[in-house]
Amino acid sequence: MKFRTLKYPFVLMLVSFSFLQTANAQTPVAEISKLSQEVSVLRKQGPKGLQIFLKSHANILDNDSSGAVLPSPALRLALDELCQQRDCYASRLYWYTDIEQAKAAARISGKPILSLRLLGRLDQDLSCANSRFFRVALYPNVEISKLLQDRFILHWQSVRPVPKVTIDFGDGRKLERTITGNSIHYVLDASGRPIDAIPGLYSPKAFLRQLQQAELAVKNYSKLTPSDRESYLRKYHSDRLNSIQAQWVADLSRLGIQSPPKLLEIPSNPNQPPTAEIASSLAVSKMRVETPMLSAIQSNAERNQNALSEITDQKVWNKIAQLYAADVKLDRNSISLIRAKKSQSAKTQEDNLPIIVKKFENTMALDTVRNEYMLHSQIHQWFMQGKQTRSVEALNEQVYAQLFLTPSSDPWLGLFPSDSYSAIDNDGIR
C-alpha cells in the first residue's frame, strides 16, 4: 500500500472517549455492528487484514485536501481495535500483542521483530508519556511507517499499568495525566532473542538509523551458525559502543570543549530506591509533561530539590542536542496529529502550534542524545558482557530497574517513599 499523507483538517478529528461515546450514539447501529464484525475477522489475518480494511475504506481514509468527508469516530475506533494502537488512522501499523504470534509471523516473513515494552497500553490514550510521543512523532512519520510496515513485525507488551492522576478543580473541570514510566523498543530475531534495544524517545531520523542498523544486525546474526552468534553479538555491540564514544568526543570537539565531562552515571543506591521525580527526569520530553504534576503532589520533604543538577550538566547536553536539530523535524503527518490532539482553549487568540512543535522538537533532540549516550551505551555494554541479554524478559527487567529506575520490586514506582509521612489515614493507600 502506498502511504499517503493525510491532508484533511485534523482539528476536527480530536477524539476522546466521551466524544466517541456520543458520536457512536449518533452512528447507525448497523454501521457500528458491521465495523465490529469486519474488525473481528480481519484482526485474525494479521497485517494483511489491516491492508484489506484500509483498501475497503480508502475513499474516506485517503481523502485529498479538497474532500469534505472525514473518517467517523466509529471508523477510527475500529481501526484502533484492528491495529491495537491508538491513532492508527495516522500510522496504519498492525501490532501483535501475543509474542508467540509475532515470532510465528517473523519466521514466515523472515523479518525481525520490533517489540515495544511500555507502561499502560499502546491502544489507550493514557499510556505512558514516551509511548504517546512515539504515536505522534515516530509511528505516523511517512518514512518510519513505511519501514515498519515493510521490514518489521510489530509487537507490544505492557510491563505494568501506568499511574494516572486526575485533578478535580471542583467546577466541572478535570485534568488527567500519567506519572512516571518509560518505554523501550527491542529488536528481536524470529526466536525472540534480543539483538539490540532502542531506549526511550529518539528523533525521527535517529530512530530510522537505529532501526536500519539493528535490522542489518539481525540479518547477519541469523546467517551464522549457533556457535558463532554470541561472538558476533559481542563484536557488534563493541563496535556500536566505540562508535558512540567516538561521536561523543567529536560532538564535544565541535563545541570547543577540550576536557570532556564524564558521561552521565545513572544515580543508583540500593539502600535508597529512586523517587518518581528522578526517574521522570531521565527522559526530558516526559519530564516536561510530568514534573509540574509531580511537584504539585509531592511535599518539599519528599522532593529532591537538586535532582536535575545532580543528574547532568544541562548546558552541555543542550549544546550537543542543537548539533542534531535537523534530525528532529516532524513531518506533516505528525504535526497534523499534534494539532488534532491539542486542546483548543476558548481563550486562545492565535495559533500557537508552531511554538508547541518547536519546543517538542527541542526536547526530543535532547532526549535523543541523552538516550544514545547514557542509556544505549549501557545496553551495549550489557550485550558485550552477556549480562541478562539472552532473554528479552530478563533484559527488560534489568532495563526498568537500572536504567529507567522503576523496578518491579517497587509497586509504587517511587511515588510512595517508605520514610515519608502524610498525616493521612493509611498514608492515603486505598
N, C-alpha and C positions, 0 to 999 in steps of 0.2 A: 504493500500500500504506500502510495506517495503521501508523505506527511505534509499537510498544508498548514500555513499559518492561519490561525483563527482571527478573523478581522472584524467581526461584528462587535457592537458596543458592549463590552463586557460589564460595564457598570450596572447593566440590568440583570446580570447573571449572578449576583451575590446570593448565596444560598445559606440559610440557617435551618436548623431542624424545625423551628416553629414555622418558618416560611414554607418548608417542604410539606408540613402537615396541612397548612392552609391551602397550598397550591394543589396538593393531592386531593383535598376535599373538593376542589373545583374541577379536577380532572375526571373525565368519564371513567367509571369503574371498569368498563370494558377495556379501556386503554391500559389502565394500571395492571389489570389481570393479564392482558396479552404480553406486556413487557415483562412481568414477573415470570410467566411461563417461558418466554423466549430466553431470559437470562438463566433460568434453571437448566435448560437444555444446553445452551451454548457454553456455560461455565465449565461443564464436564469435557468440552472439546479443547480446552486449553487456549493458547494464543490464536489458533485457527478460528475458534468460536468468537473471539473478540473481532477478528477481521470480518467475519460474516455479519456480525451486528453492525459494525461501522459501515459496511457496504450497504446494508439494507436501510440505514438511516442517513446515508450520505447527503441526501438533498437538504437535510437540516444541519448536520454537523459540519459539512464542507461549504456552508453558505458563504457567498462572496460579500464584499463590503457594501454592495448595493441592495442586498437582500434584507427583508424585513422580518423573516421568520427566525426565531431563536429557539434553541433546544428547551423543552419544557423542564421544570424541576423534576418531573417524574422520569423523563428520559435521562437526565443527569444522574439521578439516584440509581436508575437501572444500570447505567454504565459503571458507577462506583461499585455496585454489587458484583457485576460481571468481572471487573478488573481487580477487585479487592483493594482499591486505592481511592482515597478521597481526591476529587478533582480530576478524575480520569479523562473527562472530556478534553482536558488541556494536554495531557501526556500521552494518552492512548497506549498505556502499558499494561500488560497482563502479568499479575503476580500470583505465584503459588504460595499457599500458606501451609502446605504439607511438604516437608523437606524430602520425604521419600518420593513423592510425585515429581518434585523438582529434579531429583537425581535421575529418575527414570527418563524424564524429558531430556536431560543433559546427555545421557548415554545414547539415546536415539539420535539426537541432533548433532552431537559432537561439540556442543557449545559449553563453555564454563558457566558456573552458577554465580550470580551476584546475590548474596544473601544479606539482607538488611536486618540488623537487630536494633530494637528501639524500645523505649518505654511507651506504653499505650499501644494503639493500633493504627496502622497506616490508613485504614479505611474510615477513620473517625477524625473529625475536625480537631478535637483537643488531644492529639498525640503530643509527644514531647517536642520542644521548640525546634530542635535541629531537623527532625523528620518533617516538620511543617515547612521549614526552609528548603528541604530537598524537593518537596512537592511544588514549590514556587520557582526556585532558581535553577534546579537541575533537571528534573524529570520532564517539564514541558519544553525545555530548550530543544530546538529543532535537531541540532547535531547529536545531542546526547540521546534524545528519544529514538532517533534512527539507529544509533549504535546499539542501544539496549534492545531494541526490537529485533535487529538483525543478527546480533552476535552474542547475546547472553540469555540465559534462563533466569528469570527473576523470582526471588523468594523473600518473604519477610516473616519474622517471628518476634512476638512481643517478649521482652525479657521479664517485665513485670508491669503492673498498671502504673500510669503516670500520676503523681499527686496533682490534684486540682484545687484551686482556691476560688471561691465566689465571694465577692464583697457586695453586700446588700446596702445600698445607700439610703434605704428607708423610704424612698419616694417613688418606688416602682422601677428604679434603675438598678441594674446589677452588672458587675464587671467580672468576667470569667477569665482565668489564666491557669496555665500549668506552671509547676515549680520543679526545678532540678530535672535531671535526666539527660542523657546524651545518646547519640546513635552512631553506628559504625556499619560500613559495608564490608563484608568478607567476600573474597574471590575464591571459589572452591572448584575443585575438579569434579568429575562426574560421580566419584565415590564420596564426595563431601569433605575431602581433605583440604584444609586451608592452604592456599598458596600465597596469598597476600591479604592485606586489610587496609581500608581507607577510613581512618578515624575522623569522625566529625564532619563539619561543613567545609567544602572546598569550592573555589570559584569554578565556573563552568569549564573554562579551558583547562584548568589544572585537573579537574575531575576527569575530563576526557583523556588527558595524558596518563593519569593513573590507571584508568580502565584499559587503555591500549597496552601499556606496559605489562599489566597483570595478565591480560588475555594472551599475550605472547609467551609469558612465563608458563601459563597452563599448557599451551600447545607444546612447548619444548619439554616440559616435565612429563607429559603423557607419552611422548615418543621414547622415553628412556626405559631401561629395564628397572624393575623394582629396586635392585641393589644400588643403582646409580642415582636414584631420585633424591635421596636425602642430601647427598653431597652437592647435587645441582642446586637444591633449595638454599643450602648454606651459602654457596657462592653467589647465587642471585641476590640474596639479601645483604651479603657483604658488599657486593658491587653497588647496590642501591644505597646502603649506608654511606659508603665512600663518596658517592655522588652527592648525597645530601650535605655531607661535611664540606665537600669542595664548593658547593653552591653557597653554603653559609659564609665561608671565607670570602668568596667572590662578591657576595652581596655587601658585606661589611667593607670590603675594599672599595667598592663603588661609592660607598657613603663616606669614604675617607677615614674610616675607623681603623687605627693601627693596632690597638690592643683589644682583640675580640672579647666581648663579655661571654661568660660561660653560658651555654645553652641552659634553658630552664630545667631545674630539677623539680619534679612534681613533689609538693610537700607530702610527706608520709611519716606518721608517727603511730606505730601500732598500739600505743597506750592512749592515744587521743584520736578517735575517729574524726575524719574531716567533716566540717559543717557544710550545710547545703550552700551557703554563700561562697565558700571556697570552691566547691565543685562547680557551681554555676559560673564562676569567673574564668574557668578554664576554657570556655567557649565564648568568644566576645559577642557574637551576634545573639546567642542565647542569653548572655549576661545582660545585654541591653534591655531585653524583654523582662527578665526575671528579677533583676536586682531591686528595682523600685518596690516590687511586691514583697520580696524577702525582707527588705529594710523596714517595710511597714508592719510586718507581722512578727519580727524578732525584736526583742528588747536589746538595749545597748549592752547589757551584760552577756547576751548570747552572741553578739556580733563580733567578728574580728575586724577591728577598725583599720588595721594595717594590712588586710589580706592582699589587696591588689599591689601595694608597694612591695610586699614580700615576694609576690609571685613572679614579677618580671620588671624589666626596665622598659616602661611603656613607650618612651620616646624612641628607643632603638627599634622596637617592633613596628611602630607606626611608620618609621622611615623605610624599613625593609618592605612593608606592605605596599608603600607607594611605588616601589620599583615594579610591582606587578599589577598596576592599575588597569592595564589593557586586558588582563585575563578575566576580570570580574564583570565586564559589561553584560548586562542582562539583555536577552533578545526580546523581540516583540511579544512573543507568547507569554513570557514570564512577567513582563511589565503589565500586560493586559490582565493577567491573573491577579497581580497585586492590586490593580485598580478595582477589580471585581470584589475583592475581599476587604478593601479598606472601608472603614466606617465613614459615611458621608454625613458629617455633622451639619445641622441646620445653620450653625453659626459660621461655617467655613465660607469665606467670601471669595477665595481663589483656589485654583487647583494646585495643591502642594505635592502632587505626585512626583514631579522631578526631584524635589528635595528628599522625599521619602526614599526614592530609588537610589539616589546618590549616597545617602547615609548607609543604606543597606549594603550597597556595593563596597563602601569603605570598610565596614565591619566584616564583610565576607572576605575581603583581601587580607585583613588582619588575622581572621580565623585560618585562612589557607596557610600562611607562612608559619603560624604557631603550631598548627596541627602537623604540618610536614616536619618541621624542625624538632618539635618537642615530643609529639606522640608517635608519629610514624617511625621516627628514628629508633624509638624504644622497641616498637614492634619488630623492626628489622633485627635488632639485637636479640630478641627472644627467639626468632627463627634461626639465627646463627647458632644460638646456644641449644636449640632443640628444647626450649623451655615451654612446656604446655602448648605446643603448636600443632600437634598431630590431630587433635580433636577440636572442632570449632566450638564445642560446648566448653571445654577446658580453657581454650584461648579466650573465649568471650567472658568467662568468669574472671579471668585474670585482668582483662581489659577494663571491665567495670569496677573492679576492686582497686587496681593500682594506677590506672590512667584516668578514668572518669571519676574516681573517688566516690562511687556509690555502690559499695559492696553488698552482696546479697545477705551478708551477716547482719546488716543494719536495716531492720524493717521500716525505719522511719526516714531513711535516706538523708540523714544529717539534720532533719528538721526538729528532732527532739533530743537535745543533748542530755545525757544522763545526770549531769550535775546542775541542771537548771531548776529554778523554782518559779512557778507561775501563779501561785495562790488561787488556783482553780481546782475544784474537786477532781481527784484522779488525774491531775495535770492536764485536763482537757481531753483525755483519751476516751473516745466513745466506741 
